Amino acid sequence: MPSLGPAEILVILVIALLVFGPNKMPDIAKQVGKGFREFKRVQQHLKSELRDVVSEFDAPSSAPSTGPDPVPMLPPQDEPAPPGAAAELGPAPTAELPAPPPAAEPGTPVDPA
């Protein structure tokens, strides 16, 4: 995006003078100045807030530390059963599936039910 040079700013001011007139130009300039001051104030406030937040994360905690945080661990698992234990329980139950319907021979009508 090109920046505004002195010639462009002068053209904008002349157009503003023609559109608003000499009586309203001081009021408009005052409002523009107040807007820039407010913008700068908000910008400085945000910079200081961000600087404070970042410094909180960067600074070491004031609480005494006993060392690094402990590594989270899962609860102990039961030991796997020895290979012979599965035979003591008996065969695993199996669910019997119904037999598929017989395939229809070509040329025979199909029963929709």
N, C-alpha and C positions, 0 to 999 in steps of 0.2 A: 504494500500500500504506500503510495507516494506521500511524502510529508508536505505540509503547507509552508511555503516560503513567504517572504515579506510581501511580494506582489499579490499573492493569493489572499493573504490576510487583509491587505488594503482594499482589494476588490470586495471582499465580504463586508467590511466595515462601511464602504460607500453604499452598497446595496441595502444594508441594514438602516443606514441613515435616511435613504430615500423611502424605504418602506415604513419605518416607524416614526420618522421625523425627529427634529432636534430636541423636542420637549421630553420624549420618552426614553431617549438614549441613556441619560444618566441612571434612570430607574432600572433599565435592562442591564446596564453594566454592574450596578450594585447587586442585582439578583444573581448574575453570573459569578461575581466575586464570592458571594455567600455560598453558592453551590460548590465552587472549587475549594473553599475553606472546609466545608463539611466533608467533601470527598477526601481531602488530605487527612482530616481528623479521623475518619473511619478507617482509612488505610493505615495510619499509625497505630490505631487501637488494635486492628487485626494483626499487625506485625508483632506487637508486644505480646498479645495473647498466644500467638503461635510460638514465639520465642520461649514463653513461660512453659507451655505444654511440652515442647521439645526438650527443654532443660530438665523437666521432671523425669522424663524417660531416660535421659542421658546420665543424670546424677545417680550415684549409688544410694540405696535406701538407707535411712537413718536408723532403722531397727537393727540390732545386732544379729548377725547371721551365723548359724552353726555350720555352715558349709553349703555346698550346692543343694538344690532341691532334690529330694529323693526321686528315683526313677519309679514311675507307677508300675506295679506288678499285678499280674493276673492271679486269682486264687489257685491253689494247687489242684492239679487234676488227679483223679483216681488212677492208680497204676493199671496198665492194660492187663487183661487176664492172660495167663499163660496159654499156649496153644492147646493143651489138653483139656482146658476148662470148657471150651465150647462143646466138646463131645459129651461132657457130663450133663449139659443142659438138654441134650436131645437135638433132633433135627429142627431146623428153623421152620416155622409154620409158613405154608405157602397158600395163597388164595387161588382157588380154582376159577378159571375164567370160563364163561359159557362158550361152547363150540360155535364157530362161525356158521351162518346158514349155508346150506349147500348151494353151489353155483348153478344157476339156471342154464339149461341146455339151449343152444341157439334155436330160435324158432318157437319156443314155448312161451305162452303168456305169463307175465309176471304178476303175482298177487300183491296188490298195494298194501294189504294189512300185514 
